Amino acid sequence: MADNNINTSLDIEKVRADFPLLQTEMRGKPIVFLDSAASSQKPQIVIDAISKYYNSQHANVHRGVYELSQNATDAFELGRERVRSFLNAESTDEVIFTRGCTESINLVASCYGRKFLSEGDEVIISAMEHHSNIVPWQMICQEKGATLKVVPLNEKGEIIMEEYKKLLSDKTKIVSIVHISNSLGTINPVKEIIDLAHEKDIPVLIDGAQATLHSKVDVRDLDVDFYTFSSHKVYGPTGIGVLYGKRKWLDAMPPYQGGGEMIKTVSFENTTYNELPFKFEAGTPDISGAIGLGIALEYVKDLGFDAIAAHESEILTYATEKLLAIDGLKIIGTAANKASVISFLIEGTHPYDVGTLLDKMGIAVRTGHHCTQPLMDFYQIPGTVRASFAVYSSKDDVDKLVAGVERVANMLR
Amino acid sequence: MTINEIQDEIIDDFSYFDDWMDKYEYIIDLGKNLPLIDPAEKTNEKLITGCQSRVWLGANHKDGKVEFTADSDAVITKGIIGLLIQVMSNQPAKDIVESDLYFIDKIGLKEHLSPTRSNGLLSMVKQMKMYAVALNSIK
């Protein structure tokens, strides 16, 4: 278990060697990859596990009586067990595989909403949500005649907890808030957010898309009702994600989609649904994805959460200091508790121009509104340049970014 | 000069740049020195929304030719707009509709007009041709 891992320093060169893509070039230069918040790179063992599965283990799961299918089922379900262990969930029945964090949130909005939302009810989100945690709720609220309530932020990009407390009421049917902001890096006080909602018996969904990459998540310790994340942001393959849900909610919710896997019996008159977790997994699942995700989570656990946190915190501090020394550079999102994501603007320049020129230097950053348009409106900016760091990010990456940004600023001003 | 003659001239100008930096410095200068649309006229009607940068496009019909004005909040986008205006503005509507903008590819800026780039430039070129179609039919 990672909890017993007291190793707090990482050999970054060794970690980097695990990721083949980091050895490649972009625009003819060794790549400086600073867009891990959009999607992280994959360690060789994840790539190998997927390759091995297709080379020698593939068959459809939960169906065949033959050995190959049974082995594939075991490998797939081992992936689920690894997710359970990673999140410290009580049972694998509470771990639903989806296509990604977005689908996980859509599933809850749709199924929980269909059952528990009615006219006049309220759903609470925050002003820093990704579109994935806004639009699904808007859609179900519109359908049910419910209202979306938005918790405001302060200038640093932190949730104003007093305002959150005021919004919690008898009308509130669910709270859905991001764990770590993808645009600002703000780490929200999720434990407090959950406890306050629970005082009024309101369930809480936490969007963990950016969190599983950086920190240990314990769903039982948080006492969270729903927790969602994507595999590809935590060094796993694209195309698969996770919805953790407390059994009482998952049992109470109607299924999401109909099809194979999710049924117990079907006749033209009536269908009875399968048990958890299969009730929410219609159709053939992403078998290789579950295997790859399981391996990725093991990889993270082996590195150790303390070691990852220590390294990323060091990189964040180093990068913040170096970037702020650049004339006219302003960081957007200065929360006291922050993950290794830096959004910035350079006075007199447009993020698109900065990103375009950095690309020419082999530096991959994200530019734009980061799928958080309401948040950009709050700061009255068109977007930002965002550098995001992962376990393989080095001080050398930061130095190259800083040199690149200085050069770009000179070209543009 | 015809659309293709102007394109060929731009291709020739760009052949003197040795590296990407010189090229982009030129485009940035072009963008900086072209106050194309008066801020007061940057109305929502003229706005073409890209995901990343915004583009404004206006068009007038004069002596059988279409005159374009355009602008952007991003200077590189604005520089490339400057080139597109050089090529397309004050040309007969029919020529604009039928134009093949091969110069973009030849000077190595094709990526800026890719559908995934979301900077508004591709939509702008489409809109230019739509204006030309519309103004052509008025005549």
Interface residues (C-beta under 8 A of the other chain):
Chain A: T349 H350 P351 Y352 D353 G355 T356 L357 K360 T367 G368 H369 P382 G383 M411 L412
Chain B: W20 M21 Y24 E25 I28 C51 Q52 S53 R54 D73 A74 V75 I76 T77 S118 N119
